[in-house]
Amino acid sequence: MEKKVLIAVDDSRHSENALRYVAGLSESVSEMKFVLFHVQPTISQYLMDEARTKPSAYAELKKLEKKAHQTAQDLLQKDKALMISLGIAEENVQAITLPRKFGAAKDILEYGTALLYDAIVVGRRGVSGLAEVFMGSVSASVLDNSEVLPVWVIDEKAPPKGVMVAVDGSGSSLRAVDHLAFIFSGNSDITISFFHVAPRLADFCPIDFSKNDSSQLESVIEQGDRACIDRFYAHALKKFADAGISERQIHIDVHKGGFKVGKIIMDTYRKGGFGTLIVGRRGMNKKFFAGSVSRYLVNQFSGGALWVVP
């Protein structure tokens, strides 16, 4: 089945990293089509209206508008040439530029959603405690506001290598698995690692129980989590089987609790030498991955691609 991916591009090296990642990914994914999408800067309507009373000023603004369009065309041709040089067939790469309408991020999301793309790809600008600043406001806004489409955030031009999926048994995690199964459908070589951090009593209640007082509660949480995650794996394995991915390609790793779930996930990703980390945006009760964990991953992720699935 054909996969359509929208790649938001600009003239930065971070955008180039995104192009190199998806080109490498295409070696593992069949029937993949790419659209390079660039939102042109626009001149405010107020300026245009004011300039209409001065023909020379209006002519200058129209020149700037034409130059912005030509700059966008040149950028897209350069990026398309790069994709082709990386082994992507010319007929599988389309380039589109439009003037900004609502704002770059919203324009990207509206275009991608309206035309039913399977994912939006954005480059990020680095790792910092001020992630939104260094990631780039457009990339951050696309990620934060995509309610329907998965967003692939590319930090570096790392090859796709193995894939790690952080799961918690939630519906959002299952959607992440469904997206992964669709993208890699029919691939008999890809290696996929499920990673689950089993919750502890402290994750649900801030009260400091003594060991004797908490043993029964810990047991209840452990049994409930195990039953939930077992049901999750059964559904996930069926999705993979339907997509032509065998159980032998899948590894399951369960980590026993921990206060910093996001850090545990990130450390495991790095130590495992993976190239892609996939996570559902909303977890159990819409908060396990939606709160501090997903934000931690977005802020601290480096070395490949982070796929965030709504």
Salt bridges, closest charged atoms under 4 A:
ASP10 OD2 - ARG125 NH2 3.24
GLU16 OE2 - ARG20 NE 3.00
ASP49 OD1 - ARG52 NE 3.59
GLU60 OE2 - LYS63 NZ 3.81
GLU65 OE1 - LYS62 NZ 2.81
ASP79 OD1 - LYS78 NZ 3.44
GLU132 OE2 - ARG295 NH1 3.04
ASP144 OD1 - ARG295 NH2 2.97
GLU147 OE1 - ARG282 NH2 2.55
ASP155 OD1 - ARG124 NE 3.79
ASP178 OD1 - LYS239 NZ 3.37
GLU222 OE2 - ARG226 NH2 2.77
GLU222 OE2 - LYS256 NZ 3.56
ASP225 OD2 - HIS196 NE2 2.92
ASP242 OD2 - LYS238 NZ 2.99
ASP267 OD2 - LYS263 NZ 2.80
